[in-house]
Amino acid sequence: MGAEESVAAVPVETGGRAQLARRAGVVSAAVLVSRVLGLVREQVFAVFFGAGRELDAFITAFRIPNLLRDLFAEGALSAAFVTTFTWRLEHEGEAAAWRLANLVVNALAIVVGAITLAGIWFAPALVTAIAPGFADIPGKVELTVTLTRIMFPFLLLVALAAVAMGILNTRHIFGVPAAASAFFNLGSIVGGLGCAAWLAPGYLSGVLGRGPAPDPSLVTRAMTGMAIGTLAGGLLQLLAQVPSLWRVGFRYRPLLAGRDPGLRQVLRLMAPATLGAAAVQVNVFVNNNFASYLGNGPVSWLNVAFRFMQLPIGLFGVAIGTVTLPLVSRHGARGDTRAFRTTVGQALELVALFCLPAAAGLALLGVPVIGLVYEHGRFAPRDTAAAAEALAGYALGLAGYAGIKVLAPAFYALDDARTPMLVSVLSMATNYALNWLFVRRLGFGHLGLALATSAVALGNFGLLFVVLRRRVGGFGQAAATARIALATAVMVAVAWGVDRALAGALPAGRTLHHALRLAGVIPVAVAAFWAACRALGVAVPGLRHLGRA
């Protein structure tokens, strides 16, 4: 709590690169804990279920409420709520702002609750639509439907947690909401394994003991337990933020007022933002549809690869975007274009500094990274190699993913949710065309899906960047980004040479080989990047403060 309180105590008016970097450091630290636990969670799935029918079914089932989560929770709702809540605080005071928060919570509970019930009822149709290829494998559709129905209430829990996060971020408290997702992962792991042990006695110990192939019914019951654990994690994610909400002054009141101007403003901003998020989720739907025809494994390989992508996206893109949104919302409410432009430019410099070398590292070291974490139990070397291919494809778009986390909320702060929506809608046709080209025509398989996703992310970022620059002026980060890119190229050349030398010299094996390879290459890569940055004069103001956040 110490870091959180120190950040909250800094007046937002002081602004500046140091404050932005400090706040991003707080969120990054919390996100790091969450992402590490997320990798542990994925490792648990890989060890006990491997990459096959059951894990494909779970990933697809969880993806269905996740599609709607991005529509009603962490995307459109968060940006629309923070912007409107900030405006009301600035112009009408705290009492009006807290009233708006209660109206949003109650309206959300009603709407998302109804969607949850409908999703449970229509689960068979949803599964058939998102993964038609599953019908070719006996029992796969039925298992996916069962898991979907169990996990659908997760949508309501995470939507309410997103409102709590928006309230706390607007009050300049970033650590607790960023760490809340760690409670989701913790609850999913502990609750899931506990339920799996209860529903499928002997299954977990049998896998660890490397015994004979388990009975298929045991595998199904164990995966059902993991689905129940997901709900436990969602509940913990919400409850973890309640004490902080109380401390900043939020008090729940059962209010409903459909004509409230603030609530209507949230809905007005959410409408195009939701359509934009829907376009993104249509892309996910299309990717899953293509992957479902590639047999058992590709859905899981792509999921494993993107889990590693989520670490730098969360540490850098989400962290920087989270702390930038309240600042640019306040600048927008005050009409301060110069401060708005400066804040966005500073955020993009930080994104480039962290994401370019991270992307290069993931592409270069995908096999040892994935092998060290996942290559245990039923997750074989073949799965590691396939997931590493997907990771390299995804890594090409890392800077685009992270940059969008900064640029899209900047448009909401300018009371413009239409532009990000149009860019996202345009991406649907592009994504489908690239998937068809890479998978059906060129035969790239699951790698083609990752490459198409990266191309769409970079294209979206480029369009948003050009439009925003025309509206508010240049951000002044081009020269710094070019120097960072050159430093990254130097790092890649040095790291590749060291990796090639180590790969042939290290002892054979799985875990030990991967660990020694990473231990030898990563320090050299970091040192090379640091030295190149120093030689090229790369200096992002405020970066030195990250360690003190």
C-alpha positions as CSV (number, residue, x, y, z in Angstrom):
1,M,0.0,0.0,0.0
2,G,2.9,2.3,0.5
3,A,3.6,2.7,-3.2
4,E,0.0,3.2,-3.9
5,E,-0.4,5.9,-1.3
6,S,2.7,7.8,-2.4
7,V,1.3,7.9,-6.0
8,A,-2.1,9.0,-4.8
9,A,-0.5,11.8,-2.9
10,V,1.2,13.4,-5.9
11,P,-1.0,16.2,-7.3
12,V,-2.0,15.4,-10.8
13,E,-1.3,19.0,-11.9
14,T,2.4,18.5,-11.5
15,G,2.2,16.0,-14.4
16,G,5.5,15.4,-16.2
17,R,7.4,12.5,-17.4
18,A,8.7,11.5,-14.0
19,Q,5.2,11.2,-12.6
20,L,4.0,9.2,-15.6
21,A,6.9,6.8,-15.3
22,R,6.5,6.5,-11.6
23,R,2.8,5.6,-11.8
24,A,3.5,3.2,-14.7
25,G,6.1,1.6,-12.4
26,V,3.5,1.0,-9.8
27,V,1.1,-0.6,-12.2
28,S,3.9,-2.6,-13.9
29,A,4.9,-4.1,-10.6
30,A,1.4,-5.1,-9.8
31,V,0.8,-6.4,-13.4
32,L,4.1,-8.4,-13.2
33,V,2.8,-10.3,-10.1
34,S,-0.4,-11.0,-12.0
35,R,1.3,-12.1,-15.1
36,V,3.6,-14.4,-13.3
37,L,0.7,-16.0,-11.5
38,G,-1.0,-16.1,-14.9
39,L,1.9,-18.1,-16.3
40,V,1.7,-20.4,-13.3
41,R,-2.0,-20.9,-14.1
42,E,-1.2,-21.7,-17.7
43,Q,1.6,-24.0,-16.6
44,V,-0.9,-25.9,-14.4
45,F,-3.1,-26.4,-17.4
46,A,-0.2,-27.5,-19.6
47,V,1.1,-30.0,-17.0
48,F,-2.2,-31.6,-16.1
49,F,-4.0,-31.5,-19.5
50,G,-1.4,-30.9,-22.3
51,A,-2.4,-29.5,-25.6
52,G,-5.4,-31.5,-26.7
53,R,-9.2,-31.9,-26.6
54,E,-9.8,-30.8,-23.0
55,L,-7.6,-27.7,-23.1
56,D,-8.9,-26.6,-26.5
57,A,-12.4,-26.9,-25.1
58,F,-11.5,-24.9,-21.9
59,I,-9.8,-22.1,-23.9
60,T,-12.7,-21.8,-26.3
61,A,-15.3,-21.9,-23.5
62,F,-13.5,-19.2,-21.5
63,R,-13.0,-17.1,-24.6
64,I,-16.8,-16.8,-25.1
65,P,-17.4,-14.7,-21.8
66,N,-14.0,-13.1,-22.4
67,L,-15.3,-11.7,-25.8
68,L,-18.1,-10.0,-24.0
69,R,-15.9,-8.9,-21.1
70,D,-13.9,-6.8,-23.5
71,L,-17.1,-5.2,-24.7
72,F,-18.6,-4.4,-21.3
73,A,-15.7,-4.3,-18.9
74,E,-12.0,-3.6,-19.5
75,G,-12.3,-1.8,-22.8
76,A,-15.3,0.4,-23.7
77,L,-16.7,0.7,-20.1
78,S,-13.5,1.6,-18.4
79,A,-12.6,4.3,-20.9
80,A,-16.1,5.8,-21.0
81,F,-16.5,5.7,-17.3
82,V,-13.1,7.2,-16.4
83,T,-13.6,10.1,-18.9
84,T,-17.2,10.9,-17.6
85,F,-16.4,10.4,-13.9
86,T,-13.4,12.8,-14.3
87,W,-15.5,15.4,-16.0
88,R,-18.1,15.2,-13.3
89,L,-15.5,15.5,-10.6
90,E,-14.0,18.6,-12.3
91,H,-17.3,20.4,-12.9
92,E,-19.9,19.1,-10.4
93,G,-18.0,17.8,-7.4
94,E,-17.6,14.5,-5.5
95,A,-21.3,13.9,-4.6
96,A,-22.4,14.0,-8.2
97,A,-19.4,11.7,-9.2
98,W,-20.3,9.1,-6.6
99,R,-24.0,9.2,-7.7
100,L,-22.8,8.5,-11.2
101,A,-20.7,5.6,-10.0
102,N,-23.7,4.0,-8.3
103,L,-25.9,4.5,-11.4
104,V,-23.3,2.8,-13.6
105,V,-22.8,-0.1,-11.2
106,N,-26.6,-0.8,-10.9
107,A,-27.3,-0.4,-14.7
108,L,-24.3,-2.7,-15.4
109,A,-25.5,-5.4,-13.0
110,I,-28.9,-5.5,-14.7
111,V,-27.7,-5.5,-18.3
112,V,-24.7,-7.9,-17.9
113,G,-26.7,-10.1,-15.6
114,A,-29.3,-10.6,-18.3
115,I,-26.6,-11.2,-20.9
116,T,-25.1,-13.9,-18.6
117,L,-28.4,-15.7,-18.4
118,A,-28.9,-15.6,-22.1
119,G,-25.3,-16.8,-22.7
120,I,-25.9,-19.8,-20.5
121,W,-29.1,-20.7,-22.4
122,F,-27.6,-20.2,-25.9
123,A,-24.2,-21.8,-25.1
124,P,-24.6,-24.6,-27.7
125,A,-25.2,-22.2,-30.5
126,L,-22.3,-20.0,-29.3
127,V,-19.9,-22.9,-29.3
128,T,-21.0,-24.1,-32.7
129,A,-20.5,-20.6,-34.1
130,I,-17.1,-19.9,-32.6
131,A,-15.6,-23.4,-33.1
132,P,-17.4,-25.3,-35.8
133,G,-14.5,-27.6,-36.4
134,F,-15.0,-29.1,-32.9
135,A,-17.9,-31.1,-34.3
136,D,-15.5,-33.4,-36.0
137,I,-14.0,-34.6,-32.7
138,P,-16.3,-36.8,-30.5
139,G,-17.4,-35.1,-27.3
140,K,-15.5,-31.9,-27.9
141,V,-18.6,-29.7,-28.5
142,E,-20.4,-31.1,-25.5
143,L,-17.5,-30.5,-23.2
144,T,-17.1,-27.0,-24.4
145,V,-20.8,-26.2,-23.9
146,T,-20.6,-27.5,-20.3
147,L,-17.5,-25.4,-19.5
148,T,-19.1,-22.3,-21.2
149,R,-22.2,-22.5,-19.0
150,I,-20.1,-22.9,-15.8
151,M,-17.8,-19.9,-16.6
152,F,-20.3,-17.4,-18.1
153,P,-21.0,-15.7,-14.7
154,F,-17.4,-14.6,-14.8
155,L,-18.5,-11.9,-17.2
156,L,-20.7,-10.2,-14.5
157,L,-17.9,-10.4,-11.9
158,V,-15.2,-8.9,-14.1
159,A,-17.5,-6.2,-15.4
160,L,-18.2,-5.0,-11.8
161,A,-14.4,-5.3,-11.1
162,A,-13.7,-3.0,-14.1
163,V,-16.0,-0.2,-12.7
164,A,-14.1,-0.5,-9.4
165,M,-10.8,-0.2,-11.2
166,G,-12.0,2.9,-13.1
167,I,-13.1,4.6,-9.8
168,L,-9.8,3.9,-8.1
169,N,-7.7,5.0,-11.1
170,T,-9.6,8.2,-11.3
171,R,-8.7,8.8,-7.7
172,H,-5.0,8.2,-8.6
173,I,-4.9,4.8,-7.0
174,F,-3.3,2.3,-9.4
175,G,-1.6,-0.5,-7.4
176,V,-4.7,-2.2,-6.0
177,P,-6.8,-2.4,-9.2
178,A,-3.7,-3.5,-11.2
179,A,-3.0,-6.3,-8.6
180,A,-6.7,-7.4,-8.5
181,S,-6.1,-9.6,-11.5
182,A,-3.5,-11.5,-9.5
183,F,-6.3,-12.5,-7.2
184,F,-8.1,-13.9,-10.2
185,N,-5.1,-16.0,-11.1
186,L,-4.6,-17.1,-7.5
187,G,-8.2,-18.1,-7.1
188,S,-8.2,-19.9,-10.4
189,I,-5.2,-22.0,-9.5
190,V,-6.1,-22.8,-5.9
191,G,-9.8,-23.1,-6.4
192,G,-9.4,-25.0,-9.7
193,L,-7.0,-27.6,-8.4
194,G,-9.1,-28.0,-5.3
195,C,-12.2,-28.6,-7.3
196,A,-10.4,-30.9,-9.8
197,A,-9.1,-33.0,-6.9
198,W,-12.6,-33.2,-5.5
199,L,-14.4,-34.0,-8.8
200,A,-11.7,-36.3,-10.3
201,P,-10.0,-38.2,-7.3
202,G,-6.6,-39.5,-8.2
203,Y,-6.3,-37.6,-11.5
204,L,-3.8,-34.9,-10.5
205,S,-1.6,-37.3,-8.6
206,G,-1.7,-39.8,-11.5
207,V,-0.4,-37.2,-13.9
208,L,2.4,-36.1,-11.6
209,G,3.3,-39.8,-11.1
210,R,3.6,-40.3,-14.9
211,G,1.3,-43.2,-14.7
212,P,-0.7,-44.7,-17.6
213,A,-3.1,-42.5,-19.7
214,P,-5.9,-41.4,-17.4
215,D,-9.5,-42.4,-18.1
216,P,-11.2,-39.8,-20.4
217,S,-14.0,-39.2,-18.0
218,L,-11.5,-38.3,-15.2
219,V,-9.9,-35.7,-17.5
220,T,-13.3,-34.2,-18.2
221,R,-14.2,-34.0,-14.6
222,A,-10.9,-32.4,-13.7
223,M,-11.3,-29.8,-16.3
224,T,-14.8,-29.0,-15.0
225,G,-13.1,-28.4,-11.6
226,M,-10.8,-25.9,-13.2
227,A,-13.8,-24.1,-14.7
228,I,-15.3,-23.7,-11.3
229,G,-12.0,-22.3,-10.0
230,T,-12.2,-19.6,-12.7
231,L,-15.4,-18.3,-11.1
232,A,-13.7,-18.3,-7.7
233,G,-10.9,-16.2,-9.2
234,G,-13.3,-13.7,-10.7
235,L,-15.0,-13.2,-7.3
236,L,-11.7,-12.6,-5.6
237,Q,-10.8,-10.0,-8.3
238,L,-13.8,-8.0,-7.4
239,L,-13.6,-8.4,-3.6
240,A,-10.0,-7.4,-3.5
241,Q,-10.9,-3.8,-4.5
242,V,-13.7,-3.3,-2.1
243,P,-11.6,-2.0,0.9
244,S,-9.9,0.6,-1.3
245,L,-13.3,1.7,-2.7
246,W,-14.5,2.3,0.8
247,R,-11.4,4.3,1.7
248,V,-11.7,6.7,-1.2
249,G,-15.3,7.4,-0.3
250,F,-17.5,5.1,-2.4
251,R,-20.7,4.0,-0.7
252,Y,-23.1,1.7,-2.5
253,R,-26.6,3.0,-3.1
254,P,-29.4,1.2,-5.0
255,L,-30.0,4.0,-7.5
256,L,-31.6,3.8,-11.0
257,A,-32.0,6.9,-13.2
258,G,-32.0,6.1,-16.9
259,R,-32.3,9.8,-17.8
260,D,-29.2,10.9,-15.8
261,P,-26.9,13.0,-18.1
262,G,-23.8,11.4,-16.8
263,L,-25.1,7.9,-17.3
264,R,-26.2,8.8,-20.8
265,Q,-22.8,10.3,-21.5
266,V,-21.2,7.0,-20.4
267,L,-23.6,5.1,-22.7
268,R,-22.9,7.6,-25.6
269,L,-19.2,7.0,-25.4
270,M,-19.6,3.3,-24.9
271,A,-21.8,2.7,-27.9
272,P,-19.1,3.4,-30.6
273,A,-16.4,2.0,-28.2
274,T,-18.4,-1.2,-27.8
275,L,-18.7,-1.5,-31.6
276,G,-15.0,-1.0,-31.9
277,A,-14.3,-3.6,-29.2
278,A,-16.8,-5.9,-31.0
279,A,-14.7,-5.6,-34.1
280,V,-11.7,-6.8,-32.2
281,Q,-13.6,-9.7,-30.8
282,V,-14.9,-10.6,-34.3
283,N,-11.2,-10.9,-35.2
284,V,-10.7,-13.3,-32.3
285,F,-13.8,-15.2,-33.4
286,V,-12.4,-15.5,-36.9
287,N,-9.0,-16.6,-35.7
288,N,-10.5,-19.3,-33.5
289,N,-12.7,-20.4,-36.4
290,F,-9.7,-20.8,-38.7
291,A,-7.7,-22.6,-35.9
292,S,-10.5,-25.0,-35.1
293,Y,-10.0,-26.6,-38.6
294,L,-6.3,-27.2,-38.0
295,G,-6.8,-30.2,-35.7
296,N,-6.0,-30.7,-32.0
297,G,-3.3,-28.3,-30.7
298,P,-3.3,-25.1,-32.7
299,V,-5.9,-23.4,-30.4
300,S,-3.7,-24.3,-27.4
301,W,-0.4,-23.3,-29.1
302,L,-1.8,-19.9,-30.0
303,N,-3.1,-19.4,-26.5
304,V,0.2,-20.3,-25.0
305,A,2.1,-17.9,-27.3
306,F,-0.3,-15.0,-26.6
307,R,0.0,-15.6,-22.8
308,F,3.7,-14.6,-23.2
309,M,2.7,-11.6,-25.2
310,Q,0.3,-10.5,-22.5
311,L,3.3,-10.1,-20.1
312,P,4.9,-7.1,-22.0
313,I,1.5,-5.8,-23.1
314,G,0.4,-5.7,-19.5
315,L,3.7,-4.5,-18.0
316,F,4.1,-1.7,-20.6
317,G,1.1,-1.1,-22.8
318,V,-1.6,-1.6,-20.2
319,A,0.4,0.0,-17.4
320,I,1.3,3.1,-19.4
321,G,-2.2,3.4,-20.9
322,T,-3.8,3.0,-17.4
323,V,-1.9,5.9,-15.8
324,T,-2.2,8.0,-19.0
325,L,-6.0,7.9,-19.2
326,P,-6.8,9.9,-16.1
327,L,-4.2,12.5,-17.0
328,V,-5.3,13.0,-20.6
329,S,-9.0,12.9,-19.4
330,R,-8.2,15.9,-17.1
331,H,-6.3,17.7,-19.8
332,G,-9.2,17.1,-22.2
333,A,-11.8,18.3,-19.7
334,R,-9.7,21.5,-19.2
335,G,-9.1,22.0,-22.9
336,D,-5.3,21.9,-22.4
337,T,-4.1,20.6,-25.9
338,R,-0.4,21.2,-25.2
339,A,-0.4,19.2,-22.0
340,F,-2.5,16.5,-23.7
341,R,0.0,16.2,-26.6
342,T,3.0,16.2,-24.3
343,T,1.5,13.4,-22.1
344,V,0.7,11.2,-25.1
345,G,4.2,11.7,-26.6
346,Q,5.8,10.8,-23.3
347,A,3.7,7.6,-23.1
348,L,4.6,6.5,-26.6
349,E,8.3,7.0,-25.9
350,L,8.0,4.7,-22.9
351,V,6.1,2.1,-25.0
352,A,8.9,2.1,-27.7
353,L,11.7,1.9,-25.1
354,F,10.2,-1.2,-23.5
355,C,8.3,-3.0,-26.3
356,L,10.8,-3.0,-29.1
357,P,13.5,-4.9,-27.2
358,A,10.9,-7.1,-25.5
359,A,9.4,-8.1,-28.9
360,A,12.9,-8.9,-30.3
361,G,13.6,-11.0,-27.2
362,L,10.4,-13.0,-27.4
363,A,10.9,-13.8,-31.1
364,L,14.5,-14.8,-30.6
365,L,14.1,-16.9,-27.4
366,G,10.6,-18.3,-27.9
367,V,11.7,-22.0,-27.7
368,P,13.7,-21.8,-24.4
369,V,11.1,-19.4,-22.8
370,I,8.1,-21.6,-23.6
371,G,10.0,-24.8,-23.0
372,L,11.1,-23.7,-19.5
373,V,7.6,-22.8,-18.4
374,Y,5.4,-25.3,-20.3
375,E,7.4,-28.3,-21.4
376,H,6.4,-30.6,-18.5
377,G,3.9,-33.4,-18.1
378,R,1.8,-33.8,-21.3
379,F,3.2,-30.7,-23.0
380,A,5.7,-32.1,-25.5
381,P,8.7,-30.6,-27.3
382,R,6.6,-30.5,-30.4
383,D,4.1,-28.3,-28.6
384,T,6.9,-26.0,-27.5
385,A,8.3,-25.6,-31.1
386,A,4.8,-24.9,-32.5
387,A,3.9,-22.4,-29.8
388,A,7.3,-20.6,-30.3
389,E,6.5,-20.1,-34.0
390,A,3.2,-18.5,-33.0
391,L,5.1,-16.3,-30.4
392,A,7.5,-15.0,-33.0
393,G,4.5,-14.1,-35.2
394,Y,2.8,-12.3,-32.4
395,A,5.9,-10.5,-31.3
396,L,6.1,-8.6,-34.6
397,G,3.0,-6.7,-33.5
398,L,3.9,-6.1,-29.8
399,A,4.6,-2.3,-30.2
400,G,1.3,-2.0,-32.0
401,Y,-0.7,-3.8,-29.3
402,A,0.9,-1.6,-26.6
403,G,0.6,1.6,-28.5
404,I,-3.1,1.1,-29.0
405,K,-3.5,0.9,-25.2
406,V,-2.3,4.5,-25.1
407,L,-3.9,6.0,-28.3
408,A,-7.4,4.6,-28.1
409,P,-8.2,6.1,-24.6
410,A,-6.7,9.4,-25.8
411,F,-9.5,9.6,-28.3
412,Y,-12.1,8.9,-25.5
413,A,-10.6,11.8,-23.5
414,L,-11.3,14.0,-26.5
415,D,-14.9,12.9,-26.4
416,D,-14.3,10.9,-29.6
417,A,-15.0,7.2,-29.4
418,R,-16.0,7.1,-33.1
419,T,-12.5,7.1,-34.6
420,P,-11.2,4.1,-32.7
421,M,-14.4,2.3,-33.6
422,L,-14.0,3.0,-37.3
423,V,-10.4,1.8,-37.3
424,S,-11.4,-1.4,-35.5
425,V,-14.3,-2.1,-37.8
426,L,-11.9,-1.7,-40.8
427,S,-9.6,-4.2,-39.2
428,M,-12.3,-7.0,-39.5
429,A,-12.0,-7.2,-43.3
430,T,-8.3,-6.9,-43.1
431,N,-8.0,-9.7,-40.5
432,Y,-10.2,-12.1,-42.4
433,A,-8.4,-11.5,-45.7
434,L,-5.0,-12.0,-44.1
435,N,-6.1,-15.2,-42.3
436,W,-7.4,-16.6,-45.6
437,L,-4.2,-15.6,-47.4
438,F,-1.8,-16.9,-44.8
439,V,-3.7,-20.1,-43.8
440,R,-5.7,-21.2,-46.8
441,R,-3.5,-20.0,-49.7
442,L,0.0,-19.9,-48.4
443,G,-0.4,-22.8,-45.9
444,F,1.3,-21.1,-42.9
445,G,-1.1,-22.9,-40.5
446,H,-1.3,-21.4,-37.0
447,L,1.7,-19.2,-37.6
448,G,-0.3,-17.4,-40.3
449,L,-3.0,-16.6,-37.8
450,A,-0.4,-15.0,-35.5
451,L,1.1,-13.0,-38.4
452,A,-2.3,-11.7,-39.5
453,T,-3.1,-10.6,-35.9
454,S,0.2,-8.7,-35.7
455,A,-0.3,-7.0,-39.0
456,V,-3.8,-5.9,-38.0
457,A,-2.5,-4.5,-34.7
458,L,0.3,-2.5,-36.4
459,G,-2.2,-1.2,-39.0
460,N,-4.6,-0.1,-36.3
461,F,-1.9,1.7,-34.4
462,G,-0.7,3.5,-37.5
463,L,-4.1,4.8,-38.4
464,L,-4.8,6.0,-34.8
465,F,-1.4,7.7,-34.6
466,V,-1.9,9.6,-37.9
467,V,-5.4,10.8,-37.1
468,L,-4.5,11.9,-33.5
469,R,-1.4,13.7,-34.7
470,R,-3.4,15.6,-37.3
471,R,-5.9,16.6,-34.5
472,V,-3.6,17.7,-31.7
473,G,-0.2,18.1,-33.5
474,G,3.1,16.2,-33.4
475,F,4.2,14.3,-30.4
476,G,8.0,14.7,-30.9
477,Q,9.0,11.1,-30.2
478,A,10.1,10.0,-33.7
479,A,13.8,10.6,-33.3
480,A,13.9,8.8,-29.9
481,T,12.0,5.9,-31.4
482,A,14.4,5.6,-34.3
483,R,17.4,5.4,-31.8
484,I,15.6,2.8,-29.7
485,A,15.0,0.7,-32.8
486,L,18.7,0.9,-33.7
487,A,19.7,-0.1,-30.2
488,T,17.3,-3.1,-30.4
489,A,18.9,-4.2,-33.7
490,V,22.3,-4.1,-32.0
491,M,20.9,-6.2,-29.1
492,V,19.4,-8.8,-31.5
493,A,22.7,-9.2,-33.4
494,V,24.7,-9.8,-30.2
495,A,22.1,-12.0,-28.5
496,W,21.6,-14.2,-31.7
497,G,25.4,-14.8,-31.8
498,V,25.5,-15.8,-28.2
499,D,22.4,-18.0,-28.5
500,R,23.8,-19.9,-31.5
501,A,27.0,-20.6,-29.6
502,L,25.2,-21.8,-26.5
503,A,22.6,-23.9,-28.2
504,G,25.1,-26.4,-29.5
505,A,27.4,-26.3,-26.5
506,L,24.9,-26.9,-23.7
507,P,24.0,-30.4,-22.4
508,A,20.9,-32.1,-23.9
509,G,17.8,-32.2,-21.9
510,R,14.6,-30.2,-21.5
511,T,14.3,-27.9,-18.4
512,L,18.1,-27.6,-17.7
513,H,18.9,-26.9,-21.4
514,H,16.3,-24.2,-21.6
515,A,17.2,-22.6,-18.3
516,L,20.9,-22.5,-19.1
517,R,20.3,-21.0,-22.5
518,L,18.2,-18.2,-21.1
519,A,20.6,-17.6,-18.3
520,G,23.4,-17.2,-20.8
521,V,21.6,-15.0,-23.4
522,I,19.4,-12.7,-21.4
523,P,22.1,-10.9,-19.4
524,V,24.2,-10.4,-22.5
525,A,21.1,-9.0,-24.4
526,V,20.2,-6.6,-21.6
527,A,23.8,-5.3,-21.4
528,A,24.0,-4.9,-25.2
529,F,20.8,-2.9,-25.3
530,W,21.8,-0.7,-22.4
531,A,25.2,0.0,-24.0
532,A,23.7,0.7,-27.4
533,C,21.2,3.1,-25.8
534,R,24.0,4.9,-24.0
535,A,26.0,5.2,-27.1
536,L,23.1,6.5,-29.2
537,G,22.0,9.0,-26.5
538,V,18.6,7.3,-25.8
539,A,17.2,8.9,-22.7
540,V,13.5,8.8,-21.8
541,P,13.0,11.4,-19.1
542,G,11.6,9.9,-15.9
543,L,12.8,6.3,-16.7
544,R,15.2,6.4,-13.7
545,H,12.2,6.9,-11.4
546,L,10.7,3.6,-12.3
547,G,12.8,1.8,-9.7
548,R,11.6,4.0,-7.0
549,A,7.9,3.7,-7.8
